[in-house]
């Protein structure tokens, strides 16, 4: 079983749609959680950190459920520019500060 | 700040050749890592370092060596290139525990083809 698993993609949605990505992690000692965005053939960039209380940044909302070891990302009012691959990422400093990446979920927003 | 820089951007090697991928950061980050990304596989950790003089293996270390003689630089050496090492390589850096959010900053990547 992979340490971090994401919904398989791709997700194809029309502009304006709401889309949700799900992610589970297997190591209950994981300490920090992130969503990264990766555009085609570019480096990953941090989209947002995920906090236990849930957090929102504009059209993006991230949730963390430590009991279920589950992370989610909700994108409201999708834009064409949201088309990218979204990576769920888990950090455990007890493992030398390694980031563990999910395989990514591709999102394509169509006009 | 330049952030994380990687050279070269593209490289073609023949099987059996060796080379070093360069990575440097100017943010005084303690942690540095090398990943490879293959289609459908996500990013996999090759080697990482938690400070100058300290390195450790990640998920897929075979065929690669690293060293960390300074805080700024973390080169990745391919000892004897194989076609299975054809991939995109990303270097990343971050602060250590308690000094930041844990966010890693990535370089632009090196696209390596081994024929």
Interface residues (C-beta under 8 A of the other chain):
Chain A: X31 X32 X34 X41 X42 X43 X44 X45 X46 X49 X87 X91 X93 X96 X97 X98 X99 X100 X101 X102 X103 X104
Chain B: X31 X33 X35 X40 X41 X42 X43 X44 X45 X48 X50 X56 X58 X88 X90 X92 X94 X96 X97 X101 X102 X103 X104 X106 X107 X108 X109
